[in-house]
Amino acid sequence: MTNEINESLRSFVEYLVKSLVDEPDTVQINEVTAEHSTTYEVHVSPNDLGKVIGKQGRIANALRTVTKAAAMKHKRKVYVEIVP
């Protein structure tokens, strides 16, 4: 059950990030699972890094907020980190 939830959240994050960037083929999402939380490390092309972060980090914060809201349905803690 938890594996299915993590996979659907991973797909959700991947969909959101690929919608933002110019090079969606370079997007990679690494999943780091802990006991009660999951961290998604988002890797994008250096050219697309600014598009994922946004001005003053607004896009990145929006990604985190939407992902956390989706995860709350399943009582999971989710963190999204944007890694260059």
C-alpha positions as CSV (number, residue, x, y, z in Angstrom):
1,M,0.0,0.0,0.0
2,T,2.7,2.5,1.0
3,N,4.7,1.6,-2.2
4,E,1.7,2.4,-4.4
5,I,1.2,5.8,-2.6
6,N,4.9,6.7,-3.0
7,E,4.8,5.8,-6.7
8,S,1.7,7.9,-7.3
9,L,3.2,10.9,-5.5
10,R,6.4,10.4,-7.4
11,S,4.5,10.4,-10.7
12,F,2.6,13.5,-9.6
13,V,5.8,15.4,-8.8
14,E,7.4,14.2,-12.1
15,Y,4.3,15.4,-14.0
16,L,4.4,18.8,-12.4
17,V,8.1,19.4,-13.0
18,K,8.0,18.1,-16.6
19,S,5.2,20.6,-17.3
20,L,7.5,23.5,-16.2
21,V,10.7,22.7,-18.0
22,D,11.9,23.0,-21.6
23,E,13.8,19.7,-21.5
24,P,11.4,17.2,-19.9
25,D,13.6,14.2,-20.9
26,T,16.3,15.3,-18.5
27,V,14.1,15.4,-15.4
28,Q,14.9,12.7,-12.8
29,I,13.1,12.2,-9.5
30,N,15.0,10.2,-6.8
31,E,12.9,8.9,-3.9
32,V,14.4,8.7,-0.4
33,T,12.0,6.9,1.9
34,A,12.2,7.1,5.7
35,E,9.9,5.6,8.3
36,H,7.2,8.3,8.2
37,S,8.3,10.5,5.4
38,T,9.5,10.6,1.8
39,T,11.9,13.0,0.2
40,Y,11.8,13.5,-3.6
41,E,15.0,14.9,-5.0
42,V,14.3,16.6,-8.3
43,H,17.1,16.8,-10.8
44,V,16.7,19.0,-13.9
45,S,18.9,20.5,-16.6
46,P,21.0,23.5,-15.4
47,N,19.1,25.5,-18.1
48,D,15.8,24.7,-16.5
49,L,16.8,25.2,-12.9
50,G,15.5,28.7,-12.7
51,K,12.1,27.7,-14.2
52,V,11.6,25.1,-11.4
53,I,12.7,27.4,-8.6
54,G,11.0,30.6,-9.9
55,K,11.4,34.1,-8.7
56,Q,12.3,34.2,-5.0
57,G,11.5,30.4,-4.9
58,R,7.8,30.8,-5.5
59,I,7.5,27.9,-8.0
60,A,9.5,25.6,-5.7
61,N,7.3,26.5,-2.7
62,A,4.2,25.9,-4.7
63,L,5.5,22.5,-5.8
64,R,6.1,21.7,-2.2
65,T,2.7,22.9,-1.0
66,V,0.8,21.0,-3.6
67,T,2.7,17.8,-3.0
68,K,2.3,18.1,0.7
69,A,-1.4,18.6,0.3
70,A,-1.7,15.5,-1.9
71,A,0.3,13.5,0.6
72,M,-1.9,14.5,3.5
73,K,-4.7,12.4,2.1
74,H,-2.5,9.4,2.9
75,K,-1.1,10.7,6.2
76,R,2.5,10.9,4.8
77,K,5.1,13.6,5.2
78,V,6.6,14.6,1.9
79,Y,9.6,16.8,1.1
80,V,10.6,18.1,-2.3
81,E,14.2,19.2,-2.8
82,I,15.5,20.7,-6.0
83,V,19.0,19.5,-6.7
84,P,21.2,21.0,-9.5
